[in-house]
Amino acid sequence: MKKVHILIVLSILMVCSLYAGSKKSKAKVDAARLNEVIVYTYDSFCGEWGSGPEIAKRFEEKTGIKVTFIDCGDGVQILSKAMLEKKDPYADVLLGLDNNLTEKAAKSGVFESFKPANAAVVGEGLEEALGGKWLMTPYDYSPFAIIWNSKSNVPAPACLEDLTKDIYKKKLILMDARTSTPGLGFETWVEKVYGNKASDYMLRLQPSILTMAPGWSVGYGMFTDGEAPLVISYTTSPAYHIEYGEGDQFKALTFTDGHVMQVEGAGLVKGAKNPEGAKKFIEFLISEDAQNVIPTTQWMYPANKNIVLPACYDTIEMPEILK
């Protein structure tokens, strides 16, 4: 009996020891995460030429907190990944969802409302475009536009309906709305203009579409490689070509239909492992230090209303925005 008693005591001590070790190990992991913010984003933001690397560098210099970007493809894919991980989130911040995903994002339950302490720097109407509840904080914006290669052998279309003409057969590059925010933006644009006849328009447009690229980077890359003279992008896209001495052959067309705006945001993940670090990152994202990076890396308008735009934006015009 004494031996049995000793074995029971030893077993209890071993279990307690393992539990204590597990707690200690978990504490170490959690402590390490306090020095890192994990951000789900898209390829053109976190890539070599995107805003992400420089913003992360400046944030770490200021706070000592490391930023780890994880490329999820595009805004739609970012939300899908976060929804799959909802019960045990890996990311602290989701960056790159836009106003066309606001309703879906709110219903997903993956965000925790957070209003940055410096929210007053955000331009008028931008947060309202993202739902007005600070589930996401705006960091950039621009109207969608068709970009036209003026050195091509096709004339510039003047409206969405023009794109269905025979002269534009296989001349247009779009993005897939299931994986890409510009793809979803184009669909929204068509719905604003055509209403309940949007599906009919898309059927008539089919002959003009060369391809449905999975995301903006692939689609715009095909356009600049000369595979088609027309692509869906942003009114601000030509600023890139002007800044780097490529001239003004790539033009953002102003359509008589009017245009739709994209507002991109970053939000705090509900159940994030490092919520305080995430909040600091979102506040930094809309600070002048980070927002000065946006115009010449993201090639969008910065959400911070105090930023002075570089000269390459001087010829960029704001088209009529559809409500």
N, C-alpha and C positions, 0 to 999 in steps of 0.2 A: 504493500500500500504506500509505503514511504517513497519507493521508486516511482510509482505512478504519480504521486503528488509532485515529486521533483520534476518529472517530465512535463506535467501540466504547467507548472510555474515557468519552466524554461520556454515552453511553447508560447505562453502569454508574453514573456519578455521579448522573444524574437519578433512576434507580431507587432508589439509596441515599437520595437527598434526599427522595423521596416517602415511602419507608418510615420515615425519621426523622420526617418531618412527621406521618405517620399515628400513630406511637408517641406523639409529643408531644401530638397532639390527643386520643388515647385517654387519656393520662395526665391531661389537663385534665378530661375527662368523669368519670373515676374519682374524681378529687379533689373535684369538685363533688358527686358522689353520697355522699361521706363526710359531707356536711352535710345529707343528706336521707334519711328513712326512708319507703319507699313501702309502704302498708298496704292490702291488699285487704280490704274489709269489706262490710257491708250497709247499706241505706238508713236504717233507723231509728237506727243507731249514728252514722253520719257526717253525718246531716242536722242542720238548724239547731237542733232541740230535743233531739238525742241527746247521748250522753256524749262523742263524738269531738272536737268543736271545743274544748271546755274542757280535755280531757285533752291534746290536741295543744299548746294554748297553754301549759299548765303545764310540759309536757315541754320545749318549746323555751326557755322562760324558765330552766329548770334546766340544760339541756345545750348550748343553742345549736344544736341539731339540729332542722331543720324536719320536720314530719310531713305527708305527702301521702296523704290517704285517697282510694281509688278504689271507688266504689259498684258492687258486682257483683250486687246484687239481694238475695240471701239466702245462707245458709250452703252449700247444695248447689251453687249457682252459683259461689260463691267457689272451691270445690274443683275444679269442672269447668274453670274458667278457668285455674287454676294447673296442672292436669294437661296442658292443651293447650300451655302454655308451659314445660313441664318441662325441655326441652333448653336453653332460654335464658330463665331466669326474669326477669320484670320486677319483681315484688313482693319485698320483703324479709320481710314478715310477713303471714300470713293470720289474720284475726281474725273470729270468728263461727261457726266450726264447733262442733258440739256432740257430746255423748256418743253420740248415735245415728249419728254419722258416723265414730266412732273407728276401726272396723275398715277401712272404705273408705279413710280418710285414711292409715292405716298401710300399706296395700297399695299406695297410689298412689305412694309414694316421693318425695313433694314436700317432706316435712319433714325437718329435721335436728334430732336430739334436743338439747335445751338445758334444763338445770335452772337457774333463776335463783338468784343468790346469796342472795336473800331469800325463798326458797321456803318457809321455815318459817312464814310468815304465812298460808299457804293453809289454809283450813278442812279438818278431817278428812274423808277420803273423797272429796274433790273431784277430786284428781289421779287417784285409782284409777278414778273414773268415766270418765276420759278415756284410760284404758289403762295408767296407772301407769308410763309410760316417758319422760315429759316431752317427748313430741312436741308436745303442746300444754299450755299453762299456763292453769289455770282463772282466769277473771276475774269471772264472775257465775254465778248459778244460781237456779232457781225451779221448783216443780212446775207441770206443765200443769194447766189447769182449764177447765171451761166457764164463761164469764161470762154472767150472766143479767140482763136488764133487768127489774128488779122492778116497773116501772111499765107493763110490757106487759100484754097480755090473755091471756097463757099462764102456767100454773103452772110452778114450778121443777121440772125433772127431778131424780130422786134417784140415777140410775145411767145407765150407757151404754145399757142396754136400753130405758129410758124414752124415749130420743131417737128410737126407731123408731116410736113411737105416732103415730097419725093426727093428734093435736092439734098435733104439731110439724112438720106438712107445710110445707116451704119456710121453716122458721123458724131454720135453723142455717147459719152461715157457717164453712166450713173452709178450709184452705189446701192447695195442691197439694204433695204429698210429693216430687214431682220437682224442685221449685224452692225449697221452703220448709222450714226446720227445724221450725216448729210443725206443719206438715202431716205431716212424717215422725214427729214426736212423737206425734201423734194416732194414726197407724197403729201405732206401737209400743205405745201404751196399749191399743188394741184387741187386738193380738196377745197382750199379757200377760194380758188378761182372758179372751179367747175361745180362745186357742191355735189348734189346727188348724181351728176353726170361724170364724176371723176373716173370711175371705172371704164366708161366708154372712151374717155380721153386716153387713158393708159393703154388700151387696146390699139387705138389708132397710132399711138406713139411707138409701139413695139418695133416696126421696121426701121426706125431711126436709131435705135439703141444698139451700139456695138457690143457692149458688155455691161453686166451689173457687177462691179468690183466689190469685194468683201468689205473694204474700208476706204477712207479718203486717201491714205498714203499710196495705196496700190493704184487707185483710179486716177489721181492727179499725176502720178508718175507716168502712167500710160499716156496721158494727155501731153505732158512736156516732152515725152519721147516721140511725139508725132503720130501716135496711132489713131488719133481722131482730133478734129478741130474744135470740138465742143465738150465741156465737162461741167458738172455741177460742183460749185465751190462757194466762195464768199466774195463779196464786193471788195474786201481788203486784200485778196490774194495777189493782185498785180503789184502791190507794194513790195513784195519780196523780189520780183524781177527787176523793179526799178532800183531798189537798194543795191543789188548785186550787178548792176551795169548791163542787164540783159535787155534794156530798152522797154518799150511799151507795146510790143506786139501782142501780148496776152491781155485782153481787155475784159473787164467786168461789164456785161451788158445790162442796161437799164430797160426793163420790160414795161410795156404799157399796162400790163396786168397789175402792177405793184409787186412787192416782194414780201417774204416772211423773214423774221429775225430768229437767229439762234442766240440763246444766252446759255453759257456753260457754267456749271456750278460744282462745288466740292462740298461733301457732307460728312458729318460724324456718324460712324457706324454704331448702331445700338449693340451694346455688349462688347465694345472694343476693348482690347487688352491694355491699351495705353490711351485712355480718353483725354487725359490732361495734355499729353504730347500732341494728340490730334487737334485739340482746340488751339494750341499754340501755333500749329502749322497752318490751320485755316486762317487765323488772324494774321499770320505773316504773309499768307498768299495774297491778301488784299492790301498789304502795306505798300508804300511807295517803293521800297527796296525790291520787292518781288514784282510789282506791277510794271516797273520800268523795263523788265526783261520781256514782257509779253509782246509788245508791238513788233519787235524785230526777231522773234523766235517762233512765237505762236501765230503771228501775222493776223491778229485780231485786235479789236479795240480793247484796251484794258478797262476793267470794271471800276477801278478807282478814278473818280472824276477829276482828280488833281494832277493826273499825268499829262505831260506835254508830249504830243506825238512827234516822231521824227519827220524829216522833210519828205521822205518817200511816201508819206500819206497825204501830201498836199493836194494831189490830183484825184484822190479818192472821194467820190460823192456818195452821200446818203440817199438812197432811193425812197420812194413812197413805201411805207410799211403797212401791210394789210392788217386789219384788226380782227 
